Amino acid sequence: MRSRDAANGVARRLALSGAAVSMLVAVAACASPVPTDGADSVPPPELVAPNDDERQLDPVAGDLVVSLARQLGRGRALHAAVHGDLIVVATTLGLVAGSPSDGYAEISATTNGETRNVQIAPDEQTALQLSADRLEVWRLGPGQDGLPPGPTAMFDDVVAAAYGSDSNVIVAGRRSLQFVASDGTVIDQFDIEQDRVVLAAAIADDSVVAALSSPDGPLALDWQRGQDPLVTPIDLPAQTEISAIRPVGESVVAMSWTSADDSFIGSIGMWDLRDREFRWTVDSGTPDSPWDVAADGSAFVAANGELRIVDPDGSESSVRLSSSQRVRWLLASASGESSRVRVVYAEGSSEVLGQTGESIAQLDGLGLPITAISHASDGSVLTVDLYGSIERRTPDGEIVDRFDDFVAATVNDVAISRTGSIASASANGTVRVDDSAARTTRLEHPEGNVDTVGFSDDGDRLVSGVGQRRSALAYDDTVVIWNVDRDERVASTVAEAEDVNGCSFFRNVVRFAPGGSFIVATSHDFTVTVLDAQTADTVHVLPPQASGILDLDIAADGSILVTVADDGVLRVWDLESYELVASHRVPDGGARNVAVLPGADVAIVGDLLGRVQRIDLRTGEMSAPFEGEKLRTAEIAVSPDGKLIAAGTADSLVNIWSVADGRLVASANGHQGAVQTAAFGDDGQTLVTGSQDGTTIVWRLEAR
C-alpha cells in the first residue's frame, strides 16, 4: 500500500494535462475545462451543442452566444472509496481522486445515473464506478504504458463488479461473467446460457456467486477464474425472484427472495451448492427488509422493530432495536473474532450491535439520512449522508475520519453584487460568498435551510431568509442581515415558529429595496414585513393574504411591491403608502414566480405549469405563453435593461428569452441537476445560476 505517497502521486498526476483533457473529451464527451478562479472550482461538465469555440454553445435561436466562465463548488458526494490516504469520490459532477491534504483532481466529468458502488484497485492505479447498470473503469494516473488518467473499460448491463486481489476487475453481467485486466483486456469469461439471466451477484475472494433465472427454476452459481463454474438448481418455485445474494465460505451462499405466489412474503436462506440444500430459511417479513451476513455465516435481518439474528446452524434470536424509525441499511462487519452489524435508520442515526445483539455504540450522526454505506479496504465502514459528508468509522463505531470537502446541497437562490461578489443560498443552512478576487467565505445559518439571498446596492450588506419547517404548520422565517467584509451578522429577526392554519408550504423570500433603506420579507403567517435594513426592526406589516405567499419582487425604482400567492392572485402594493393598488387573478391556478420589469408597468410571471408570460400590472392583461418552459419552482431573472429574462429547467438547462416577443433565444447546459435560480449582473452580460447539483455557474452572454 502506497498510503500518503500514493495520494500525493495521484494529486500530482491528476493535474489533467492537455493530453488528459483531450482523452476525456474523446471518450467521455465532455468539453475542455474552463480556467476557474478559487480552490473550490472544478472544470465544468459538458456544454450543449459546442461550436468551434469549445467554451461556447450555440443558442437555440441564434441571438446570443453563451459561455461558461466559472463554476463554483465541487458537487455533492454520492459514493466514496478509501484506500490508505487515497480517496475516490463519485459526485454529482463526476469522479474525483486525491486527498484532503493534497487536493483533488477530476477523473471523469460525467455522471451516469445514481452511483451505487465505487472501488479503488489494490495497486491504486485504477478505480471503478458502477452506476445503474453501467460499469466504468478509470485509470488514476500514468502506469507503465505512460498513458494519462482516463477511461480503460466500460461495460453495460452489469449486476455487480469488484476488484480481485491482483487488481483485475471481476464483472458479473446479465449474460456473462468476466475477469478483466486493468487495461480492459478480458482474461477469462463465462457466458450464461441463452435461456438464463443473472438476477443477483456478489464478488468476494476472487470468485463470483450469482443467482440465475431459468425455465426450470432459479439456479445458484459459484465461479472462480480458470475453473468450471459450480451450478446447482435451488429448491424454490420456478417463478421465484431472487433479489440479493452473498457469499458465505466455500460454495455456500446466503440469498433473499420473494414468494412466487401473491403473498409477497420475503425470505432469506443459506444455500449449500455442493449439498444442494438449504441449511436454514427464515421469513423476513416484507420483501425489502434490510439484511446482511457476516463472514462467519451469521445473518442479520431487520423487521418489525427487531433485529433477528440467525446463527450459521439456523438457530434464531432477536433483540428490540433502540429506535422505532424504519431501518434503511444493515452492514455486517468483522471486529476481531466477533461480528458487528451497523443498523442505519431512515433519519440518519445508527447503532452498532454485537453478534448476540448487545449494544456496542449509539451514533447520532448529523441528523441527515445516510444515502450510501460500504466497507473501506481496511474493513472500516464508510457512509455518505444526504449533503455529501463522508464518514469513516471502525466496525465498533469509533470515528476514524470525516471528509466534508464534497458537502453540497441544492442552491435555492443566487445573487450578484455590483462589485462582482456572488452569493449562493443552500438548503444545508449556508450562504457561500465568492468575491471578485476568488476568495470564498461561508455564512452559517444554524436555524436551517436558506431560501433566498440578496445584496444591498453597495454590496457591503447581504440579507438571507431562512425557511426551515419546525412543525406541520410552522416554519422558522428568520431574516439575517450580514456585513459581508467582516463575515458577521449585523442584525436578525427573531422568528416565531407558530402553527398557522393552512400553512403547509413556505418559502422565505427577502429582497433589498433599491437604495438599501429597507428590506421586504415574506412570513409563514401570509404577511409581508418591511424591515429596517440596518437594524432588522419592523417598519410595517402588510395585511395577511388569503394563503401562503409564493414570491415577491420590488420594482427597480422602488415604487411598488408585487406578490403572488397560493390563492392564484397577483397583488400590487404601493411602497410609500403600503396600500394595495391592484390585484389580478392569474389563470390556471396562479403564478409561482414573479419578476417586475423596468418601468414598473409590466411583470413576468411563471405559472404552476412552468409557463412564462408577461402581465400588465395595471390591467391584468396577459401575453401568450413564451416559447418553451421553465422548472415550475425556478426563479425568474430579468436583465438590467429589461430585454431578456432567464430561468432554469428540470433537465439542467438555463433558458433565456426575449421579453419583447417571448422567443427562446438561448439555452445553455452546464449543470447536472435541475436549475433552481438565476440572477443577472449589472453589466447585463453576466448570468449566475444555481442548481440542485449543489453548484453555481457564472455565464457570459454576448450578441452574435
GITAQUI-V276031 format. One record per run of one state. SS is the DSSP state (H for helix, E for strand, L for the rest). FROM is the first residue (numbers start at 0). LEN is the number of residues. If there is no record, write none. Layout:
BEGIN
SS | FROM | LEN
SS | FROM | LEN
END
This chain:
BEGIN
L | 0 | 2
H | 2 | 11
L | 13 | 4
H | 17 | 11
L | 28 | 21
E | 49 | 1
L | 50 | 5
E | 55 | 3
L | 58 | 5
E | 63 | 9
L | 72 | 4
E | 76 | 7
L | 83 | 2
E | 85 | 6
L | 91 | 3
E | 94 | 5
L | 99 | 3
E | 102 | 6
L | 108 | 6
E | 114 | 6
L | 120 | 5
E | 125 | 6
L | 131 | 2
E | 133 | 6
L | 139 | 10
E | 149 | 6
L | 155 | 2
E | 157 | 6
L | 163 | 5
E | 168 | 5
L | 173 | 2
E | 175 | 5
L | 180 | 5
E | 185 | 6
L | 191 | 5
E | 196 | 8
L | 204 | 2
E | 206 | 7
L | 213 | 5
E | 218 | 6
L | 224 | 5
E | 229 | 4
L | 233 | 7
E | 240 | 7
L | 247 | 4
E | 251 | 7
L | 258 | 7
E | 265 | 7
L | 272 | 4
E | 276 | 9
L | 285 | 5
E | 290 | 3
L | 293 | 5
E | 298 | 5
L | 303 | 2
E | 305 | 5
L | 310 | 5
E | 315 | 5
L | 320 | 6
E | 326 | 9
L | 335 | 2
E | 337 | 8
L | 345 | 4
E | 349 | 5
L | 354 | 4
E | 358 | 5
L | 363 | 6
E | 369 | 6
L | 375 | 5
E | 380 | 5
L | 385 | 4
E | 389 | 4
L | 393 | 5
E | 398 | 5
L | 403 | 7
E | 410 | 6
L | 416 | 5
E | 421 | 5
L | 426 | 3
E | 429 | 5
L | 434 | 5
E | 439 | 5
L | 444 | 5
E | 449 | 6
L | 455 | 5
E | 460 | 6
L | 466 | 1
E | 467 | 4
L | 471 | 2
E | 473 | 3
L | 476 | 2
E | 478 | 5
L | 483 | 4
E | 487 | 5
L | 492 | 17
E | 509 | 3
L | 512 | 5
E | 517 | 5
L | 522 | 5
E | 527 | 5
L | 532 | 5
E | 537 | 4
L | 541 | 7
E | 548 | 6
L | 554 | 5
E | 559 | 6
L | 565 | 3
E | 568 | 6
L | 574 | 5
E | 579 | 6
L | 585 | 5
E | 590 | 6
L | 596 | 5
E | 601 | 6
L | 607 | 4
E | 611 | 5
L | 616 | 5
E | 621 | 1
L | 622 | 14
E | 636 | 2
L | 638 | 5
E | 643 | 5
L | 648 | 4
E | 652 | 6
L | 658 | 5
E | 663 | 6
L | 669 | 5
E | 674 | 6
L | 680 | 5
E | 685 | 6
L | 691 | 4
E | 695 | 8
L | 703 | 1
END
